[in-house]
Amino acid sequence: MHGRRSVFLRLPAAYRYEIVILGGPAERALADFLTAKLDGRAIHAAGCFSVIESAALLSRCSLLIGLDTGTTHLAAAVGVPCVVIQSANSFPGQWDPIGINHSVIRADVPCEGCLLQECPIDGHPCMEKLTVDIVWDEIEVAIASHEYNASHSHV
């Protein structure tokens, strides 16, 4: 997953969005790392909010980029489009976010659906096949779709 962290480092250079790093207390170290790498161009909110407060914050977001986690499913529940990076240890669609406008990125591997929490295969192919460029391309599609929808919505 370390290589895919660089996806987040591309965001401020390519787009003019505020970046919020959200998650539970277990994600604080990763949020510390990303916030430092982004030189103050991100808001560190990992472990700072309750589930209800996180839902309120997420409801104000344009897009969530994340893994198959509770935060991702919470974002989907409040109507935020999600770009989700998933391992293939479950079956396709089993843990996809509910709703529309989500992009789930998974590798096609022969061991798909193994249900293992720890991969016994060297290199963890179902995650290593998901390159930075594959993830970045999905993010760009999601952002372009959001910008198009926002510019063509009527209130």
Rosetta silent file (secondary structure, phi, psi, omega in degrees, C-alpha in Angstrom):
SEQUENCE: MHGRRSVFLRLPAAYRYEIVILGGPAERALADFLTAKLDGRAIHAAGCFSVIESAALLSRCSLLIGLDTGTTHLAAAVGVPCVVIQSANSFPGQWDPIGINHSVIRADVPCEGCLLQECPIDGHPCMEKLTVDIVWDEIEVAIASHEYNASHSHV
SCORE:     score description
SCORE:     0.000 S_00000001
   1 L     0.000  -17.532 -175.383    0.000    0.000    0.000 S_00000001
   2 L   -58.551  -40.272 -179.697    2.975    2.300    0.474 S_00000001
   3 L   -64.096  -34.604 -178.914    3.246    3.112   -3.241 S_00000001
   4 L   -72.627  -14.611  174.220   -0.411    4.097   -3.430 S_00000001
   5 H   -60.654  -28.894 -179.178    0.142    6.737   -0.762 S_00000001
   6 H   -65.491  -19.130  174.781    1.757    8.767   -3.527 S_00000001
   7 H   -57.773  -44.495 -178.202   -1.697    9.095   -5.117 S_00000001
   8 H   -67.187  -27.499  178.646   -2.642   11.443   -2.300 S_00000001
   9 H   -73.041  -21.941  177.475    0.501   13.474   -2.863 S_00000001
  10 H   -76.285  -28.143 -171.416   -0.624   14.147   -6.451 S_00000001
  11 H   -55.607  -52.235 -176.847   -3.992   15.611   -5.436 S_00000001
  12 H   -63.462  -31.302 -179.630   -2.981   19.133   -4.326 S_00000001
  13 H   -73.381  -31.201 -174.373   -0.830   19.657   -7.412 S_00000001
  14 H   -94.614  -28.295 -173.425   -3.566   18.544   -9.805 S_00000001
  15 L  -137.231  155.382 -179.607   -6.736   19.855   -8.177 S_00000001
  16 L  -103.670   60.413  176.980   -7.856   22.726   -5.973 S_00000001
  17 L  -111.787  151.634  169.726   -9.759   20.761   -3.370 S_00000001
  18 L   -78.186  136.540 -179.422   -9.402   20.767    0.376 S_00000001
  19 E  -108.656  127.912  176.566   -8.140   17.390    1.520 S_00000001
  20 E  -118.468  125.691  177.281   -9.364   15.907    4.789 S_00000001
  21 E   -98.805  112.381 -173.050   -7.742   12.749    6.102 S_00000001
  22 L  -120.946  150.191  177.694  -10.394   10.959    8.132 S_00000001
  23 L   167.794 -171.461  179.365  -10.468    7.648    9.944 S_00000001
  24 L   -89.453 -176.921  179.155  -10.352    6.160   13.390 S_00000001
  25 H   -56.788  -30.819 -179.801   -7.610    6.271   16.001 S_00000001
  26 H   -66.449  -20.214 -179.580   -5.837    3.365   14.270 S_00000001
  27 H   -94.163    3.743 -177.241   -5.241    5.597   11.216 S_00000001
  28 H   -58.381  -43.012 -178.317   -3.562    8.429   13.125 S_00000001
  29 H   -63.513  -43.267  177.298   -0.017    7.354   12.198 S_00000001
  30 H   -64.411  -41.548  177.995   -0.892    7.168    8.500 S_00000001
  31 H   -63.592  -39.162  175.616   -2.671   10.532    8.740 S_00000001
  32 H   -58.434  -47.153 -178.925    0.421   12.004   10.446 S_00000001
  33 H   -61.169  -50.226 -177.314    2.584   10.710    7.588 S_00000001
  34 H   -66.570  -40.423 -179.902    0.301   11.985    4.819 S_00000001
  35 H   -63.159  -41.546  178.024   -0.288   15.368    6.456 S_00000001
  36 H   -64.087  -43.117  179.794    3.463   15.883    6.821 S_00000001
  37 H   -66.347  -28.000 -178.904    4.068   14.879    3.196 S_00000001
  38 L   -89.214    6.149  174.850    1.347   17.276    2.040 S_00000001
  39 L    46.498   50.432  176.221    3.034   20.218    3.821 S_00000001
  40 L    79.763    6.249  179.353   -0.107   21.548    5.461 S_00000001
  41 L   -91.836   17.368  177.507   -2.309   21.087    2.388 S_00000001
  42 E  -143.011  151.609  176.923   -4.494   18.586    4.239 S_00000001
  43 E   -98.731  124.147 -179.576   -6.588   18.604    7.374 S_00000001
  44 E   -87.505  111.396 -179.234   -5.728   15.798    9.809 S_00000001
  45 L  -126.537   11.385 -178.582   -8.977   14.490   11.281 S_00000001
  46 L   -67.951  125.618  178.517   -8.148   10.828   11.919 S_00000001
  47 L    77.905    8.592 -175.278   -9.410    9.775   15.325 S_00000001
  48 L   -95.170  -17.216 -171.383  -10.882   13.210   16.050 S_00000001
  49 L  -128.998  155.181  171.240  -14.587   12.575   15.598 S_00000001
  50 L   -72.777  174.165  177.902  -17.342   10.199   16.646 S_00000001
  51 H   -62.010  -44.172 -179.408  -19.155    8.194   13.975 S_00000001
  52 H   -64.739  -42.209  178.325  -21.998   10.729   13.883 S_00000001
  53 H   -66.449  -37.911  176.904  -19.575   13.662   13.645 S_00000001
  54 H   -63.055  -41.590  177.622  -17.633   11.854   10.914 S_00000001
  55 H   -60.889  -41.478  178.956  -20.865   11.336    8.968 S_00000001
  56 H   -63.838  -42.993  178.004  -21.624   15.066    9.246 S_00000001
  57 H   -64.358  -46.972 -179.205  -18.128   15.933    7.991 S_00000001
  58 H   -61.132  -33.971 -178.582  -18.308   13.396    5.167 S_00000001
  59 L   -62.935  -16.628  179.349  -21.673   14.754    4.034 S_00000001
  60 L   -95.809    0.431 -177.506  -19.859   17.977    3.089 S_00000001
  61 L   -88.893  152.955  177.218  -17.275   16.181    0.942 S_00000001
  62 L   -89.198  -26.529 -174.539  -17.294   15.951   -2.848 S_00000001
  63 L  -161.419  143.116  171.185  -15.440   12.639   -3.051 S_00000001
  64 E  -115.719  133.189  173.505  -13.953    9.995   -0.773 S_00000001
  65 E  -115.525  119.305 -176.603  -10.857    8.073   -1.782 S_00000001
  66 E  -166.003 -172.525  178.207  -10.256    5.123    0.489 S_00000001
  67 E   -97.314 -178.751  176.982  -10.085    1.459    1.224 S_00000001
  68 L   -77.653   83.569 -176.642  -12.878   -0.939    2.087 S_00000001
  69 L  -131.395  171.864  175.961  -13.382    0.519    5.565 S_00000001
  70 H   -59.266  -37.467  179.601  -16.152    1.778    7.779 S_00000001
  71 H   -61.996  -41.167  178.776  -15.305    5.351    6.796 S_00000001
  72 H   -63.753  -45.245 -179.489  -15.858    4.525    3.127 S_00000001
  73 H   -68.188  -32.118  175.392  -19.215    2.903    3.834 S_00000001
  74 H   -65.981  -42.677  177.185  -20.200    5.854    6.026 S_00000001
  75 H   -60.350  -45.595  179.092  -19.374    8.247    3.161 S_00000001
  76 H   -61.689  -38.176 -178.702  -21.488    6.174    0.775 S_00000001
  77 H   -64.602  -28.825  178.691  -24.345    6.160    3.297 S_00000001
  78 L   -98.183   13.593  171.463  -24.429    9.977    3.321 S_00000001
  79 L    87.725   16.248  179.905  -24.348   10.129   -0.489 S_00000001
  80 L   -88.533  128.928  174.610  -20.687   10.892   -1.162 S_00000001
  81 L   -61.477  141.265 -176.422  -19.206    9.331   -4.321 S_00000001
  82 E  -126.081  140.121  166.273  -16.372    6.961   -3.409 S_00000001
  83 E  -107.307  114.871 -170.816  -13.276    5.633   -5.137 S_00000001
  84 E  -115.336  126.104  175.199  -12.590    2.409   -3.247 S_00000001
  85 E   -96.591  115.848 -177.219   -9.412    0.355   -3.365 S_00000001
  86 L  -119.083  144.251  167.797  -10.318   -3.232   -2.445 S_00000001
  87 L   -76.336  169.940 -179.343   -8.321   -6.386   -2.072 S_00000001
  88 L  -102.770   24.259 -179.365   -9.811   -9.401   -3.819 S_00000001
  89 L   -72.890  -17.014  174.896  -10.083  -11.526   -0.669 S_00000001
  90 L  -107.134  178.722 -179.869  -13.878  -11.235   -0.834 S_00000001
  91 L   -86.214  147.147 -179.703  -16.203  -11.858   -3.743 S_00000001
  92 L   -51.999  131.729  178.036  -16.926   -9.039   -6.232 S_00000001
  93 L    86.260  -16.081 -175.159  -19.743   -6.841   -4.994 S_00000001
  94 L   -60.625  -40.863 -177.073  -19.840   -8.387   -1.517 S_00000001
  95 L  -122.239   23.128  177.523  -18.510   -5.294    0.274 S_00000001
  96 L   -66.848  150.420  176.512  -19.027   -2.581   -2.337 S_00000001
  97 L   -64.925  146.568  179.733  -20.444    0.693   -1.051 S_00000001
  98 L   -81.133  140.624  177.753  -24.201    1.013   -1.354 S_00000001
  99 L   115.704 -167.476 -176.933  -25.517    3.623   -3.760 S_00000001
 100 L  -112.608  171.688  176.104  -24.481    5.131   -7.055 S_00000001
 101 L    65.810   31.646  176.293  -21.452    7.003   -8.376 S_00000001
 102 L  -110.436  149.085  175.214  -18.879    4.745   -6.747 S_00000001
 103 E  -121.895  120.228  179.013  -15.822    3.248   -8.376 S_00000001
 104 E  -106.797  122.886 -178.124  -14.448    0.037   -6.891 S_00000001
 105 E  -104.498  117.685  179.469  -10.918   -0.846   -7.938 S_00000001
 106 L  -137.118  149.166  174.527  -10.036   -4.548   -7.633 S_00000001
 107 L   -89.104  145.924  174.645   -7.459   -6.758   -9.270 S_00000001
 108 L   -89.750  106.959 -178.160   -8.530   -9.825  -11.184 S_00000001
 109 L  -130.603  151.477 -178.035   -6.542  -12.644   -9.555 S_00000001
 110 L   -65.293  -21.523 -178.515   -7.060  -16.429   -9.496 S_00000001
 111 L   -91.634   10.664 -179.743   -7.234  -16.464   -5.679 S_00000001
 112 L   -50.992  136.463  179.007  -10.177  -14.005   -5.626 S_00000001
 113 L    82.305   18.652 -178.004  -12.623  -14.765   -2.834 S_00000001
 114 L   -66.667  -23.506 -179.868  -10.040  -16.515   -0.639 S_00000001
 115 L    65.809   13.638  178.768  -11.545  -14.792    2.460 S_00000001
 116 L   -83.692  138.791  176.626   -8.090  -14.648    4.085 S_00000001
 117 L   -80.805  -27.569  177.043   -7.232  -11.630    6.226 S_00000001
 118 L  -122.997  126.708 -176.424   -3.490  -12.137    5.634 S_00000001
 119 L   -77.661  126.663  177.962   -2.254  -13.067    2.169 S_00000001
 120 L   -85.391   -4.214 -176.471    0.031  -16.112    2.057 S_00000001
 121 L   -93.025  128.247  178.479    1.211  -15.276   -1.489 S_00000001
 122 L   -55.485  135.391  177.593    4.455  -13.332   -1.831 S_00000001
 123 L    86.086   -7.338  177.782    3.842   -9.839   -3.167 S_00000001
 124 L    44.708   67.905 -170.543    0.127   -9.837   -2.239 S_00000001
 125 H   -57.100  -31.545 -176.663   -0.952   -9.821   -5.943 S_00000001
 126 H   -72.031  -14.350  174.182   -4.506   -8.607   -5.437 S_00000001
 127 H  -105.518  -37.220 -177.109   -3.160   -5.328   -4.057 S_00000001
 128 H   -68.492  -23.623  176.315    0.147   -5.015   -5.890 S_00000001
 129 L   -71.049  -17.417 -179.377   -1.593   -5.190   -9.277 S_00000001
 130 L   -87.721   88.580 -175.615   -3.406   -1.964   -8.349 S_00000001
 131 L   -75.727  165.527  176.446   -0.779    0.525   -9.447 S_00000001
 132 H   -56.616  -42.432 -178.065   -0.692    4.222   -8.657 S_00000001
 133 H   -65.782  -37.892  177.406   -1.635    4.974  -12.262 S_00000001
 134 H   -62.899  -46.766 -179.574   -4.690    2.675  -12.162 S_00000001
 135 H   -65.048  -44.353 -179.266   -5.915    4.340   -8.967 S_00000001
 136 H   -60.616  -42.145  179.117   -5.118    7.838  -10.264 S_00000001
 137 H   -59.559  -41.309  178.664   -7.067    7.224  -13.481 S_00000001
 138 H   -66.538  -38.005  177.541  -10.164    6.247  -11.463 S_00000001
 139 H   -63.229  -44.465 -179.740   -9.803    9.343   -9.282 S_00000001
 140 H   -62.923  -39.418  177.049   -9.613   11.582  -12.346 S_00000001
 141 H   -63.366  -44.302 -179.079  -12.751    9.985  -13.810 S_00000001
 142 H   -64.234  -41.900 -179.961  -14.601   10.464  -10.498 S_00000001
 143 H   -66.715  -43.425  179.003  -13.514   14.106  -10.198 S_00000001
 144 H   -62.056  -40.743  178.872  -14.461   14.858  -13.802 S_00000001
 145 H   -65.112  -42.446  178.718  -17.861   13.236  -13.255 S_00000001
 146 H   -63.997  -44.587 -178.780  -18.431   15.222  -10.060 S_00000001
 147 H   -64.632  -38.640  177.785  -17.441   18.497  -11.714 S_00000001
 148 H   -64.639  -47.852 -178.673  -19.743   17.795  -14.673 S_00000001
 149 H   -63.071  -38.960 -179.417  -22.664   16.885  -12.382 S_00000001
 150 H   -67.363  -36.442 -178.580  -22.086   19.954  -10.182 S_00000001
 151 H   -78.111  -15.178 -178.762  -22.022   22.284  -13.190 S_00000001
 152 L  -114.606   16.001  179.283  -25.221   20.790  -14.621 S_00000001
 153 L   -90.618  149.582  178.892  -27.340   20.524  -11.482 S_00000001
 154 L  -119.249  134.084  179.318  -30.421   22.663  -11.016 S_00000001
 155 L  -109.202    0.000    0.000  -31.687   23.784   -7.643 S_00000001
